[in-house]
Each structure stands twice: as C-alpha cells, then as structure tokens.
Amino acid sequence: MSVIERLATPWQRRRVEVREGLVFRARVQNGMLETARVLAVVADPMGISHVSYELTIERSEALRYDYRRTLNLESFIDRYQEPVGAA
C-alpha cells in the first residue's frame, strides 16, 4: 500500500460508486435493517457532494418506516456499506 493510500480515508479507499437508482443496506445494532435507495447525488455550493435517498427501516414484517434523507457522500458511504443493486 502506497503512502497516499495509507493517508486516504476509508471511504476513499473503498471507491464505492454511489449514483441515482442504486440501493445500499446497513444492519444496525438493534436488529433493524436500513435500506437506502439513492435518489440523487449533488454537490452543494461549497463543492461537497450530498446523497438524497429514500430510507426504509425494517425491524420485522409488521414494523416498517419510510423516510427521505440527505447525508454528505462520506457519511453515506460510511453507513451504507452493503450494495444491493438498482431498484
């Protein structure tokens, strides 16, 4: 691993492609499953990329919540590390 690779943050090393239509999952401590469907990736006026996504939280078949959220790209990649595919 080169010096540049060692200095890169984990999300830069993973090189996860995040684009409209892709779906990612995260399993959280309390047994819930979060599924994020990317709606858009856009940069703000400062050049920071943000991901708008539709979030579904499932604990069981009977307990499900749907939200719309936005996170900066780095935070999104840190949280949703399991790519599922396109919706």
C-alpha positions, 0 to 999 in steps of 0.5 A: 500500500502506497503512502497516499493510500495509507493517508486516504480515508476509508471511504476513499479507499473503498471507491464505492460508486454511489449514483441515482437508482442504486440501493445500499443496506446497513444492519444496525445494532438493534436488529433493524435493517436500513435500506437506502435507495439513492435518489440523487447525488449533488454537490452543494455550493461549497463543492461537497457532494450530498446523497438524497435517498429514500430510507426504509427501516425494517425491524420485522414484517409488521414494523416498517418506516419510510423516510427521505434523507440527505447525508454528505457522500462520506457519511453515506458511504460510511453507513451504507456499506452493503450494495444491493443493486438498482431498484 
